[in-house]
Structure formats: C-alpha cells, structure tokens
Amino acid sequence: MKEFIEYIAKQLVDQPENVVIEEETKDEMLVLKLKVAQPDIGKVIGKRGRTAFALRTLVAAVGKKSGKKVALEIVD
C-alpha cells in the first residue's frame, strides 16, 4: 500500500526524492501521511482537490480489497 502511493506521488511531483510516506495506526484504521516538498503541495492536491480526492479513492479501494480501512493525509 505504502509503495503504491509513493510511486504515484513521485510521478506527480518535481522533486520525487522528497516524497515521504509514514504509516500510523489509529483504532482499526491505517493512516498514511504523505509529505512532499513545499513547492509540490499544489500538484499533489490538484485543482479544487481533485488529485487528492483521486488518491484517497485509490487508497480506500486498495484497502477495502485487502480488508482494511485506510486513510490518506497530505501533510504540509
């Protein structure tokens, strides 16, 4: 899961070496925290949040397929 989101995020940004994903477990939910370089925040969020919404949808779908609840947070 982590590698999947990391791959997608690295394709979106100009500074792929600064993409970091941290995993955290809250209750029964896996939370993935995506950190990118400051100039690349807009590329990960997208216009009106569409890219972020699409990333979250992918994470939820992959998580559901593996039987887990997964959330994606984009951290400044």
SVG drawing of the C-alpha trace seen along z (x, -y; Angstrom):
<svg xmlns="http://www.w3.org/2000/svg" viewBox="-13 -26 29 35">
<polyline fill="none" stroke="black" stroke-width="0.4" points="0.0,0.0 2.7,-2.4 4.8,-1.7 1.8,-2.1 1.0,-5.6 4.7,-6.5 5.0,-5.5 2.0,-7.6 3.1,-10.6 6.7,-10.5 5.2,-10.6 3.2,-13.8 5.9,-15.9 9.0,-17.7 11.1,-16.6 10.4,-12.9 13.4,-12.5 11.4,-14.5 8.3,-12.2 7.9,-10.5 5.1,-8.4 4.6,-7.5 2.2,-4.8 0.2,-5.2 -2.4,-3.0 -5.4,-4.7 -8.0,-2.3 -8.5,0.2 -7.6,-2.3 -4.3,-2.6 -3.4,-6.3 -0.8,-7.1 0.7,-10.5 2.1,-11.9 4.8,-14.5 6.2,-16.3 8.4,-19.4 6.6,-22.7 6.5,-23.7 4.9,-20.3 2.0,-20.5 -0.3,-22.0 0.5,-19.3 -0.5,-16.6 -3.7,-18.4 -4.7,-19.5 -7.3,-21.9 -10.2,-22.0 -8.6,-19.0 -9.4,-16.6 -6.0,-14.9 -6.1,-14.5 -9.6,-13.1 -8.5,-10.6 -5.5,-9.5 -7.8,-9.0 -10.2,-7.0 -7.4,-4.7 -6.2,-4.2 -9.7,-3.3 -10.3,-0.9 -7.0,0.9 -7.5,1.0 -11.0,2.4 -9.8,5.1 -7.3,6.2 -9.9,5.9 -8.5,2.8 -9.7,-0.7 -7.1,-3.1 -7.0,-6.9 -4.6,-9.3 -3.5,-12.6 -1.4,-15.1 0.9,-16.9 2.4,-20.3"/>
</svg>
